[in-house]
Amino acid sequence: MNKLKRYIIFLVGLFVNSLGVSLITKANLGTSPISSIPYVLSLNFPLTLGNFTIIFSILLIILQLFILRKNFKLEHLLQIPISILFGYFIDLTMLLFSFVNPTAYIAKLIYLLIGCVILGFGVYMEVLADVAMLPGESFVRAIVQTWHREFGSTKVCFDVSMAVIAAALSFILAHRLDGVREGTVIAALLVGFLARQFGRLLAFVKPMLFPEDYKTSEGKVDQTTPASNNSDYVSVITIGRQYGSGGSELGQILADKLGYAFYDKEIIEMTAGTTGYSSNYVGEHQESLTNSLIYDLVNHMYTFPETESPKDKIFDAQSKVIKEIAEKGHCVIVGRCADQILKDRTDCLNIFLHAPLKNRIKRVMGKKNLTEKDAKQLILREERRRADNYHYYTRQIWGASANYHLSLDTSLGYDYVLDVIMQTAKKMK
């Protein structure tokens, strides 16, 4: 039954995809990168867009065979009937949208954006189903697996290549540029971004549709339960902190006072062991976002679990490690969005530590042997990274008091801060 539901969702998503592709195409501002070559060919030869989509898809499947060789599995052949069906869906939806022939530029832009939204939702449905990939994504995955490339950058290169080839074909066949315009760029950036947003907004749908995927070995839905706690204090304490506030140092002291396990950089080593990445790589990339929106736009095509971006893979593995640590109980966890990862636990005290900028500059100058100017720049840069990383994965504002039980100024003194934390941890028990 579970498999049947997945294939039904996938087929519906495939049809929704075709609606989006057709509407984007009818907007006449250029089609999506993956459809650009078939579209240019359909403008210059008697076959339809759907027909050329099928032919182009078969070509990509053949190329996968040569790239993967012995790693080409029988399941990859499932792309053939999917491609044929997708091609016919495109021709059908092109007929359904035969009345769409906008002339005004604003109308073209509106149809383009609506098409992007529809296509983004279709991609989300395909991801939700998680049963197959279209040849375009599967081709990129083959390259990634064979030559060990990053999926996101490879996908960008693939999309650019498709658009360039389509443009060249247009000039060769028609001596003008058709099928590749500003709409191609907009679709390339926007569709995947929208798919990711649908995934976040509708995160509750998957557990509802596939509850069996969220069951424990006992066959019951997995629910977070507090770890056993025999001490006088709450079992788990998370600490978010401004850079230079002394949060990590305070966390270590607190853990020692309580006799709790302390986790900060230790999480890096534990995460590295589950991802296949080195601890240095994990450490460098765990909070490496410079801007969450840009990251979303550039890495938008991580549409399937096995093609997840390294950054997302690290966060998922890190989240699992943090949950496992919390299950053991009696621990202090520093940073890494732990407050949001463990937000459903009732035995968790969430703290945010901050301090005036001048105090943090002084601390960083001493620890890093930096000038005042360099220390300030480092603090501001690191805090932007932490804030963007936190917002990207939690959709919450980093440091906002509503996300924590306590928000404390470390400039008031370690003894005072520790005393308040311990009193609160005892009351929450």
N, C-alpha and C positions, 0 to 999 in steps of 0.2 A: 504493500500500500504506500509506504514511504517513497519507494522508487517511482511508482506511478505518479504521485503528486509532484515529484521533482520534474519528471518529463513533461507533465501538463504545464507546469509553470514555465519551463524552458520554452516550450512551443508557443505559449502565449507571449512570452518575452521576445521570441524571434519575430512574431507578427508585429508587436509593438515597435521593435527595431526597424522593421521595414516601413512602418508608418513614418517614423522619424526620418529615415533616409530619404523617402519619397518627398516629404514635405520640405526638407532642406534642399533637395534638388529642385523642386518646383519654385522655390524662392528665387532661383536664378542668380544667386550670388556666389556660386561655387558649391560643390558638394563636399562631403566629408573626405578626408585623405584616402581611406581605404576604398571608397567608391569612386574616386576621381578617375582612375584609369578606365574602369568599365564605362563610366559616364562619357568620357571623351570618345571612346570607341563607338558607343551607341549613337553619338551625334554624327559620326562619319561613315557608319556601316548600317546595313538594314536590320541587324539584330537589335533586340531590346536591351535596356539597362539590366533587367533581370537575367537575360541570356548571357550577357558578357560577365555579369557577376558570378554566374555558375562556372563559366570557362576560366575566369581569373582565379576563382577559389580552387578549382581542380589543379591549376598550375602551381599554386602555393602548396597544395598537398603533395604533389610530385616533388617539389623542391625540398619539402620536409623529409621525404623518403631518402633523398640523396644526402641531406645534412645529418640526419639521425642514423641512417644505415641500420645496424643491428638493434639500435634502440627504438626504431620505429615499431610501434606496437599495433596489434590488430585493432585496438580501440580507436586509433587515429583514423581508421577508415570510416568511422562514424561521421566524420566531417563531410563525407561525400553526400549522403542523403540530406544532411542538414543544409549544405550549400545549395543543393537543388531546390529544397523547400524554400529557403531564404530567397533565392532568385525568383521563384514564382510568386512569393509574397510581395516582393518589390514591384513586379509587374502589375499585380492585382491592386496594390495601394496606389501606384501611379495612375491607374484608371479611376480609382476612387477619388483621387485629388485632381482629376482632369479639369475641374472648374477653377482650380487655383492657378491664376496667371497674373500675378501682380505686376503693375507697371510703375507705380510710384516707389521710390527707393525706400521710404519709411515702411511701406506695406511689405516690400521684400524682406526688410530687416526683421519685421514682426514675425512673418512666417518662418524665417530662418531660426529665430530664437525659440518659437514654439516647437519647431522640429527638433531643436537641440534638447529641449526639456523632455519631449516624448522619447527621443533616442536614449537620453540619459536614464529614463525610467526603464526602458527596455533592457539596457545593459545591467541595471540593478536587478531586474528579474532573472536574467541569465546567471548572474552571480549568486543570487538566492537559490536557484535550482541546483547549481554546482554539479552538473552532469556532463557538460561538454564545453568545448571552446570553438568559436568560429575560426576558420583557417587563418585569418589575419593575425589574431592573437597567438594561435598555435604555432604559426611560422616564427614569430618573434621568440616564443618560448623555446623552440627548437634551437635557435641561434644561441640563446642564453645558456641552455643546457650543454651545448656542444663546446662553446668557446668561453663559458664561465663569465658572461657579461652581466651587467646590471639590467634588469628588465626595463625600468623606466627610461633610461637613456637610450637603450636599444629600440624601444618602441617609438621614441621621439625621432630617432634616425630613420626608422622604417616609414613613419608617417611623412617626414620631409621628403624621403626618396620617392614615395608614391606620388606626392604632389609635383615634384620636379619632373618625373617621368611623364606624368599626365600632361603637364604644361608643354614639354618637348613634343609629345605626340600631337597635341593640338596645333602647334606651329607647323609641324611636318605635314599633317593631313589636311588642315583647314587654313593654314597660313594666318591664323589669329589665335588668341587665347580664349578658350572656352572651357568651362568646367572647373577651373582653378581660379578663385578670386579671394576676396577678403572673407567670404563665408567659410572657405576651407580652413583658414586659420582660426576663425571664431569657433567652428565646430570642433577642431582638433583640441583646443584649450578648454572649451566649455563642457562638452559632453561627459567626459570622464569626471570632471569636477562635480557636475550635477549628480552623476551616478553615485559618487561617494557621499554626497549630501543626503540622497535618498536612503542610502545604507544606514547613515547615522540616525536620521529622523524616524526610520521604520525598523530600528534595531529590534523592537519588540515582536515583529512579525515572525521571524525565524523560529523562536522558541514556541510560538503558538502553532505554526504549521508543522514543525518537526520536533515535538516534545521528546521523542525517543532519542534524539541526539544529545539531550541534556539530562540523561539518566545516569545514575551511578550503577555500579555492578550489581547492586541489590534491586535495581529496577525502579527506584524512586527518583523523582525529580531532584536534582542536586540543589540543595539550599545551603547557604552559608550559615554555619552555626558557630557560636563562640567556642573557643578552645577551653579546655578545662583549666581552671585557674584556682590554685590553692593559696595564693598569696593574698596580702591585704590590699593589693593595688590592681588596677585594670590590667588586663593581660597584654595588650598591644598599644604601643605609643608611636605615633608617626610625627615626624618633625619636618615641616617645610621651613625654609630659611632664606633670607636675603644673603647675597654673596658678601662675605666679610663680617657677618653678624656673629660668628662663632657657633653656629648651629650644630655643626658636626662635633666640635669639641664638647659642647654642652651635652649633646646626645650621649657621647661616650661616658662622661661623668655621671649622667643620670642612670645609664645602664649599669655602671659599676655600683652605684648606691643601691639600686634595686636588686642587683644580682641577676640582671636580665642579659640576654644575648644582644649584641650590638651589630647592626648591619648598615654599612654605608658603601664603601668601595668593595666590600665583600660581595655585594650583589652583582657587581661587574663580573667577578670570577665565576659565580654561580650561573649567571646568564650566559656567559661565553661557553660554558660546558654543554648547553642545550641548543645552541644555535649553529655551531660549527665555525663561528667567527672567533678570532683571537681576542683576548681580554683587552689588548690595546685598541683594537678596532671598536669593540663595544664601548670602551671608555670614551673614545673620540666622538662616537656617533650617538650616544644615548641622549644628549640634549643639544643636538647639532642644528636644529631648525633656526634659520635666520628670519623667516617669515612664514607663518602657517598657510597664508593664502597662496604665496608663491610655491610652497612645497606641494600644496594640493594641485595646483595647475600643472606643475612639471611632472609630478608622479601620479597623474590621474588614471593611468591605464593598468594599475595593479588590480586587475579585476577578479583574479582567482587566487585562492589561498596559496597555491604553489608558486605563484608569481608575485607574491607580496614583496614590497620594497624592503631592503635591508633594515632601514630605520623602523618600519612598522613591525618587521619580524623581531627585532631586538626589543621593542616595547612589549609585544605580545609575550615573548619569552620572559622578560623582566616582570611583567604582571603576574605570570604564573608562579615565578619564584617568590614574589612578595606574598602571594596568597598561601603558598606552602609554608613560608616562614611564619605567617600569622596563625596558621592552623596549629603549629607547634606551641605558640603562645609565649608569654614572658620574654618580650623582645622590644627593642627600640629600633625603628626604621627611619633613616634619614632620606628625605627627598624622593624623587622618582615617581611623583604623583601618587604616592602610597595612600594619602588621605582619601582620594577618589577611588582608587582601586579597591580599598577596603571600606567604602562608605556604607555598605550594608551590614557591617559587623556592629554588634551592640557592645562589644568588649574592647573598643578601640578609642583611644583619646588622640585627637588630632590637634597639633600645635603648630603655630607659625611664629618664627622668631625673626625679629627685625631690629634695626638700630639706626640712629641718625647717620646720614651719609659721612659726616666728618669722622665719626667714630670708626666706621667701616674702612674709610680710606687709611686712617692711622693703623688699623689692624693689618690691612693688606700690605701697606708699606713695610711693616716690620716683618711679616711672614715671607713676603716675596722679594724683599730688598729692592723695592721700586721707588721711583720718584712720586711725588704727590699727583702729578698730572697723569702718569702712567697707571697708577693705582686706581684713580678715578675712572679712566677709560676702560680698564679691565673690569671693574665693578659694573659699569653701565652695560658693557658688551655681554657679560655673563648673565646679567639680570634680564636683558632682552631675550637671550636664548632660552632661559628658564621659563619666562613668561609665555613665549611663543609655543614652546614645547608643551607646557601645561595646558594652554588654551586649545591647542590643536587636538590633543588626545582626550581632554575632559570636557571641552566646551565651557569651562569655567574660568573665572578671572583669578590668576595667580595672586595669592596674598590677600584676597577678599575675606574679610572677617567671617562672613556667613559660611565659609567652607571649613571653619575650624572651631574647636571648642574653646581654645585659648589663643590669643595673639599677644605676645609679650615683647617688650623692649629690653634687649640684653644689656643696654647701657646702664640699666638700673642695678646691675651687679649679678654675677652668676649665682651667688647664694640666695638672693631674693627670688630670681627666676626659677631655680631648682626647687625652692620651698613651695612656691605657688603650684608648680607642675605636680609635685608629689602629693600635695594636699588634694588637688583636683583628681589625680589618679586614684587616690584612696576613696574619695567621695563617690566616684563613678563605679566603684567595685560593686 
